[in-house]
Amino acid sequence: MPWNTAALRLCCILSTLLWSSGNAIDCELRQTCSDCITIDLTCGWCADEGVRLDSRCRLNGMHTDCGNVFAPASEIVVPQEPPPATAISPETYNVSLRNTDTLSLPIDVTTVRNIPLDLYILFDVSQSMDEEISAIQGASAEIIARLQNITDDVQVGVGSYVDKATLPFSRRNLTQESGCIKPGGPCYNFRHYGRMTNSREELSERFSRIETGSNIDAPEAGLDAMAQAVICNESVGWRDSAVKMILTFTDDAFKFSGEGRQGGILTPFETVCGLTNSTETNSYTMYSGLRNDYTSPGQLLSFLESSNIIPVFVSVTSSAQAQGFYNVSQTHQELARLYNMRLSGRASFASVNTTGTNETGIANSILTIIDQQVLFILSQTGLSPERINGISFSVKAECPARAIELNEGTNMESCSNVSVGDTTRFTLNVKLLDCEVFGTETREVAVSVFPLGRVVIEITPICSCLCDDYEVNSPRCSFNGNFSCGECTCKEGYCGLQCQFNVSVRTGCPDGLGGNICSGERGACLGTCECVCEMNLTAIVDNPKLLRVGVSTRLAKRAHLVVLSPWLAERAHLVWW
């Protein structure tokens, strides 16, 4: 038979076998136990000693001739001691997770009463917001009173902002700390009016200190103000044990990083609290923002996420805005939508129209927005797994009756409108993506439970075999190699199942696979102790029996063939013509 015809027929055989047996090839190409069990869940390692196998790594179920197969399974362990009655059950998991495998962990979350709440209210106090500021100052005592109908454990803080007090943003009078040449009020970037309080009187007094400010161009320093309110943890008084929210009321867009260059401000925004005491009065602390550029939406998102603070953007359509200012609802709505992708759907947007409304109506509209947004957030429940390289999480939610499913169909489902006492069943799916990226050591992963609490998952990756530890110069390897996982790894110069052959002694080399495929000349003994011999390719193709015998790795390489396992070779005659 011509050489090209023989080669073509052999290629057809091999391609058919490989097409039908991809997983088997994936398994059988693995040379170590650890590689075997991490390449695919369908692979297992034969750890029998003293046997010659074409491949120790095979598909599970194909180890018919092996008595000691290592194919570990992932495992979930819940602490045996019953946990105390809590809103979250269970609070801990221990899992052993095999590479590429997924485990599903059920977690029950019960909504409780009187969830601690920290609320920071931030107002744009530019001239166009004058009516809204005046209205809320007169009704500020009601804020805490109404919130206490939702939760007893509440504290509120307040801040205000306009813009950086320099051209072209504001026309500042340099002889005064907060004076502006343009009439209408002080120009300043951000003011903070004291640590959070649960006193109606204190909050009302702080609102009375707010002054309507002045600036020139339309966009304001809203992101700067939010960033300072988040970063200045000590000054604001955020509690770790509370649900933390920041509500921003504005009728205009926001400036962001890069725009400070218009005022000659080149230094990027710094992640430090910039509040300083006022030199004119002790009624507030302030952030001028004259040394640093505006923050960016991405930076603010990072601050919110790391501090676990929920932003609510409230767009105000006012009478002043109707006289010439443009509507900015879409800007803040889009920002909230983008933030939701990282904040598990809890960033929120609301709008209020105060056009043609008297002061009482404006105050009621603002108070209603505050109530609605707090209720919306506190009635939610969901899971937020820690981001860990090499592992992925997804969350499915079974919401109680009357509750609303959020993010349905995504990999992070949650529920809203959950009543006090209702229990939500979550299924947390954990998948080990990559042993090398995740690491081989046991790690604790935190899963935040909204609104309060967390579940701790201790993950032990199954990335290696118990038999991987080498027995150096093992007697099972004739003291000429190291033993692990059922086989010997011979020192240089030795070969054989027990490393019993010295390759320099040709007489110690056993017979090859037979005269049909060898020229009759014995060669040096190689790692699998097969003889080196020249192969007659045409003879192999013409004789399917030789394929059923199986071509060893070393011989196949000499013949420029792929390795055929006994299992594949046994099926070669099925496609032979």
N, C-alpha and C positions, 0 to 999 in steps of 0.2 A: 504493500500500500504506500503511495507517495507520502512524503513527510507532511505536506500542507493539508492533505486530506485527513491524515491521522490527527493532526493538531486541531483541525476544525471540529472533528467528531468529539475529541476530548473536551474542547471548550463548550460544546453544546451540552455535554453531560454535566460538566461542572456548573454551568450557568443555571441549568434546570434544578440541580440540587441546592444551589445557593439561594435561588428564588424561593424555593419551598421551605427552606430551613434557616432563615436569617437568624432567628433567636438562638438556634443550636450553635451556629458558627460564632455568634457573639460570646456565648458561654465558653465554647471549647478553645477559643483563642487566649483565654486567661491563663496566665502562668503561675499565679500565686492565689492562695486562698482569699486574701483580702480583696484582690482585684476581682475575683470570682463573685463574691457576695455583694460587692458594691456596684457592679456593672448593670445588674438587672435582678429584679425580685424572683425571676424564674430560674436563676442559676443556683446550683449547690455544689459543694466541694467534697470529693471522696477522700477521706483521711485514712483509708486502709493502708497498712504497712506491707512492704515486701511484695507488692504486685505491680506489674507493668500495665499501665493504662495509656491509651492514646491521648486522653485528656482527663485530668481529675475533675475538671469543671464541666458540668453538663447541665442540661435542663432538668429541673426537678421532675422526678418520675422516670428518668432515663438511667438512673443508677441501679439497674437490676443486678449488677454483679458486684455491688459495694455494700458492705455491712455497716459502715460508719460515715454517714453523710452529714455534712455541716451546712445547714440552710436555716439560719436563725430567723425567727419571726418577731415583728414588732410587738410591744406589750404595753398595756396600760395598767398602772397600779394606783389605786385610790387608798389613802390612809385608812387603816382598819378602825381606828378610834373614831366614833361618831363626832362630828364637829359640833360646837355649840350652836344654838339657834341663831342664825345670822340671815342677812338678806341675800347672801351669795352662797351657793352650795354646788359642788365642793369648792373650797378655797385653795386647795393644792392638788396637783397631779404629779406623779412620777411616771415618765414614759421612757421606754427603750424603743428607738426608732431606727429602722434599717434604711439605708440610702435609697432614695426615690420612693419610699413608702409613705402612705398617708394614714393618720389615725384621726378618728372623730371623737371629740371629748364633749359630753353634755354638761352644760352649766345652767343652773336655774338662778334667776335674779328676781327677787321680790321687791316691789316698790314700797318704800316706807314713808312715814309721815315726818314732817319737820326736818327736811333736808337742810343742812347749813348752807346759807347763800351769802356771797359777797358780790355786791353790785356797784359798779363804778359808772356814774352818769357823766358824760362829756358833752359839753355844748359848744357849738360854733357861735361865737358872740359878735360876729360882724354886724354892721348896721342893718342889714336886711333881716336879721333875726331879732330885732329889738322887741317886737310884739310878743314873740314866743318866750323870750327871757323874762320879760315883765310878768307874763301870765304864770309861768312856772314858779317864779319867786313868791307869788302870792299863795300858791297851792303846795309848796314844797313839804309842808308838815304832813300832808296826806300821803306822801310817797311811802314812808315807813309804815304808817297805819294800814294802808291797803296791802302792802307786801306781807304784813304780819297775819293777814287772813289766809295767806298761802303757806307760809312757814314761820314758826316762832323765832327761829334762829337766823336772823337777817341783820346785816350791817351794810351801810351805804356810804359811798364817797362821791365827791363831785370835783370836776375840773372844767376849765374853759380855755378856748384857744382862738387866735385870729391868724396871725402870720408873722414872719420874721420882720423885726422893726428896722428895716433898711431898704433903700431904693433897690430895685423898682417895685418892691412888694408893699412898702409903707413909706410915708414921708415923715421921718422921725425928727423931733426936736431934740438935738443932742444935749441940751442943758437939763433935760428931765429924763428920769429912768423910763417912764412909760408915756411920755407926752408925744403927741403927733402934731405936725403943722396943720394937717387937714382936720377941721373940726369934726366932732362927733364922738370922741372918747379916746381912751389910751390905745396905743398900738403895742402888742406883745405877742409872743409866740404861744406859750402855754403857762397857765397858772393852776396850781393845785392847792386846795383849801383844807388840808388837814387829813389825818388818818380817818379811816372809815369809822362810822358810829352807828349805834342803834337808837340814838336819842332823837326824837322828833324835833326838839327845841334846838339842839346843836346843828342838825341838818338844815333847819330853816334859817338859822343865823348865818351859816356858810353860804347858802344861796343868796342871801341879802348882800354879800360882799361882791358878787359878780357884777362887773361893769361891761356894758356894751362897748366893743372896741372899734378900731378904725384901720382900714388898709386901702390899697389902691386897686390892685388887680383882683379878679374874681376868685380863682382857686385858692383854697386856704391850706393851713398847715395841719390838717386833720391827722395824717399818718404820723407826723412828728409827735403830736400830743398823745395819740394812742400808744406809741412806742414808749414814751416816758412814763405813762401811767402803768404800763406793764412791767418795765424794767425796774422802776423805783419801788421795789417790793416793800422795803422797810418804811418808807415815807407814806405809802398808801395803806399798808396794813393788810395785804392779802393773807388769807389763812390757807394752809395746806389742806386742812380738813373740810373745806367748803367747795361748793360749786361756784366758780368764779366767772362773772360776766362783765363785759364792758359795753355800754350802749352809747352810741355817738349820734347826736342830733345835728344835722347840717342841711343847709339849702344850697350847697355848692360842691364843686369837685375838689380834689386834693392835689397838692403838689407832691412830687416824688424826686428821688435821687437824680442829680444832674441839673435840676432847675436852680439850685443854689448858686451855680456859676454866674447866673445873670446878676447876682448881687455881689460877685467877687468872692463867694464862699466855695473854696476848693476842697477842703478837708472832708473826707467821707464821714458819714454818720458813725458814731462810736457806740458800742454796746455797753454803755455805762450810764448810770443815773446822773443827769445833768442839772437837777434841781438845786437852786441856791436860794437863800433867804433874801427877801426884798429889802432894799436899803431905805425905802420910804415908809413901809408899814410891816407889821408882823402878821398881817391877816392872811398871808399866802406865801408859798414858795413858788419859784418861777424857773422856767427854762427859756433862755433867750434864743438859742439856736443860731447865734451869730458866728460861732466858731466852726460849726459843722453843717454839711449839706443836709438836705431832707433825707429821711429814710425811704426805702423802696417798699413796694407791696410785698416782695419776697422776704425782705428782712423782717418786716412786721409779722408776717405769717410765721416765721421761725421763732420770734419772741413769743407769740401767742401759743404756739404748739409746745414749746419747751416749758412754759409756765402753766399750761393747761387752762388757758383763759378763753372763754367763748365770746367772739365779737358779734355785735348786733349793729347793723348800719340802718339808721332811720333817716330817710330822705324827707325833708320838709318842703312843701310847696306853699309859699307864703304870699301875702299881698304885695310885699316889696319885690318878690321874685316875679310876680305876674306883671309888674310894671317895666320889665326889661331884662331880668335875669333869666338864664336858660334853665331848663329842667334837667336835673342830674340824677334822677332816679335810676336810669339805666346803668350809669357808671357804678353806683354802689351795689346795685343788684348783680352786676357781672362780677364785681370783686367778691361778693359773698359766695357766688356760685363757684368761683375758682378756689376760694378758701375751703369750701366744703369738701373738695377732693382730698384734702389733707387732714381735715378736722372731723372726719367721720360724719359729715352731714349736719354738723351742729352750728356752723356759722349761719347767721340769719339776716334777713333784710325785711324792712317794713317801710311804709310810707304814710305820711299824714298830710292832709290838705287843710290849711288854716285860712285860706283865702276867704275874706268877707265874714270871718267868725269873730265874735267878741272875745274878751279876755277870758271869761269863764269857759266858753266853748273851747278855746285853745288849750286851756289848762286841762280840761277833761279829756281832750284828744290825746295829749301827751301822757297823762296818767294811765289812760286806757292802753296805749301802746306799751308802756312799761309793764303793766299787769299781764297783757297778752304774751309778751315775749318771755317773761319769767315763767309763766305757766307752761308755755310751749317747751321751754328747755327742761324744766323740772319734771315734766311728764314723759320725758324720753328715757329710754334705756338702751344700752348697747355695749359692745365690747370693742376695745382698741388695743390690739396686740402690739407689743414692742417690735420695732423694726430690727431684724437680725439678718445679716448676710448669710446665705446658704440655707435659709429655711423660709417657707411661705405659710401664710395663714389665710383662711377664709372663714366667714361667719354666716351662718344661716339662722334666721329667727322665726320662732313660732309665737306670734303676738297674741295676747289675750283677746277675748271678745271685746268689741268696741274700740280696740286700739287700732292705730294706723301703721302699716308697715312702710318703713322708709328704706330707700335704696334697694327696692325689690329687684331681684334678678342680678344684683351686683355681688361681689365677693365680700361685702361688708354690710350685711343687712342689720337694721335696728328697728325699734318701735317707738311711736309717740302716742300721746293721748292715753297713756297707761294710768289706770286709777290706783290709788293707794291700796295696798293689800294684794294686788294682782301679781301673778308670777309669770315671767317670760322664760321660755325654754330656748336657749341658744345651743347650737352645735358648732363647736370650734374645730375646724379641720386643720391639722398640722402636717406639713409635708417637708421631709428632709431632702433638699435639692442637691446638695453637694457636700460630701464629707470634707473635702479639702478646704472649702470655703468656711464651713461651719466650725470645723475643728473636730478633734477626736475626744476632747474632754467633756465631762458632764457640765451643763450650763443651766442656770436658772433664767427663765424668760418670764417677764411680767406682762400680764394682760390686764389693762385698766378696764374697770367696769363702771360705766356711766349710769347714774350720776356720781356714785361714790363707791370706792373699794377696788379690789384687784384680786386676780387669781394668779398664783405662782405655779409655773410648770417647770419641773426639773426634767430636762431632756438629756438622755444618755444616747449618743449616736452609736449605732452598730456599724462600725467602719473597719473592723479588723476581726480576725479569727482568734479564738482562744488558744489555738495551737500555733499561733504565729511566732511565739517565742522560740528562738533557735536553741537546740541542744548542740553546743559547739563540740566539734571533734567527737561526734557520737559513736559509741560502740556499734550502734545499729547501722552506721555508715563506715564500718571497718576502720574507724578513727581517721578516715580520709575525707571527711566532709561533715556538714552540719545537717541536723535532722529537724524538720518541722512539718506539721500537717500531713504526715504519712509518707513523706518522701525525703530523699537525701539530695543535698546540693553539694556536689563533689568539689574538692579542691582541684586546682589546675593540675592536670596530668593524670587524673583518675576518672573512671566512669563505671557505669553499672548500677543496678538497683541499690546495692550496698556499697558503692564506690570500691568494689573489690578488684577492678581491673586497672592496670597501669598501661596508659596509652603507648608508652615507649616499648612495651613488650608485645609485638604483633602476634606472637603465638597465644597470647591470652585472650585474643578477640574471638568471640563465638561466631558461628556461621551467620551469614546474612539471611535474607528472606528466600534464598534459593537460586539455583543456577538460571532459572528463567529470566531473572532480572539483573543478575550480576554477571560480570565478565569472567568470574572465577578467581580473580585476584583479590586477596584480602587486603584491606587497607587499614589505616590507623583507627583505633577504637575511639568513638566520639562520645559526647555527653550522655546520650541514651544507649550507648554501647551497641550501635549498629555499625556494620562494616561499610566503609566507603567503597563504592563501586560505580562504574560507569553504567548508565541506564540506557536501555534500548527503548526509546519512546514508542516506536511503532509496535514493539512487542507488548508493551503495557496496554496500549489502546486496543490491540487485537485480542487481548486476553482479559475479559472482565473478572476472572477468578482472582487476578492479581489485585484488582481494585477492592474486591471483597476482603482480601487478606488485610489490606490497609497499607498505605505507603507512609513510612516514618517521616518525621519532620526533617531530619537531616538528609534522607534520600530524596525527599520531595524537593528540597532546596537545590540539590545537585541536578535534579531533572527539570528545574524551573517550573515546578508545579505547586499548587496550593496544597495544604494539608487536608487529607481526607480522613475523617474519624471512622472507626469501625462501623458506627451507626450509619453514617452517610454511605460508606463503601458497600455496606450490606444491601443498600437500596439502589446501588448503581445498575444492577442487572435489570431493574424495573424500567429503566429508561434506555437500555441498550438496544440497538437495532442491528 
